[in-house]
Amino acid sequence: MIAISLLTAALTVLGYHKMYAQKIKVLDLKGYLRTQKALLVAGEINEDRWKASLDKLEEVLNREASDPNHVILLKEVVLKNGDEIRVE
């Protein structure tokens, strides 16, 4: 009886964590925009490529936001324990 109760409790906690618990995703938006601006000013990318990189950022954010259990916060707000969103 105790083993069944422990197994049920463990499966309940695991299921809650996988399906319902909020997961924090972190985006360093300021750093990304600073890097893109520096590349644009240095002439390493042109304006079309800069716009394409912003479109890519929007695409990544939309993909991450499609999961209802993900909360996206700026990196400046989160102190630790957030999964960082990488934009390549």
N, C-alpha and C positions, 0 to 999 in steps of 0.2 A: 504494500500500500504506500509506503514511504517513497519507494523508488518511482512509482507511477506519478506521485505528486511532484517529486523533484523534476522528473522528465517533462511533465506538463508545464511546470513553472518555467523551466529553461526554454522550452519551445515557444512559450508565450512571450517571453522577454526577447528572444531572437526574432520572432515574427514582428513584434512591435518595432524593434530597431530597424529591420530591413524595410518595412512597409509604411510606417507611420511617423517615426521620429524625424524631426527636422535636422537636416545636415547643413552645416555652414560652409559656403564656398566663398573664397576671398579673391578679389580682383584688384591688382595694382594699376588702377586706371591712370593715376597721375604719372607714374613711372613710364607706362606704355606711351602716353601722349607726349611726355618729355622726350623719350627716345625717338619717336616718329618725327617730332618737330626738329630735333637735332639732325636727323638724317636728311630732312627736307632742306634745312638751311645749309647744310654742308654740300648739298647737290648730289648726294648718293642715291636719292630717289626723286622722281618727278612728282608733279601734283596728281597725275592719274594713279600712280602707284600708291600715293598717300591716301587717296580716296578709296582705293581697293583695300588697303589695310584697315581703314575704318569700317568698311563693309564686312571684312572678315571678323573684326571685333564684334560687330553687331550680330553676325551669324553665330559666333561662339556663345555670346550671351543669351541669344534666343534658344540655342540648344540646351544650355545649362538651365535656363529658366523653365523649360518645358516639363521638367520633373517637379511636381507640386511639393515635394518634400525638401527641395533645395532652397536655401535662403542665400542670396548673393549680397555681400557687403564689401565696402571698400577696405583695402588693406590698412588704411590709416585708423579704422575703427576697431579692428579685431586685434587683440593683443597676442593670442596664440590659439592653437588647436583648430585652425581653419584650413581646409584643403584649397590650395591656390589654383586658380584657373590660369592656365598657360595659353597665351595667344601667340602663335607662331607666324 
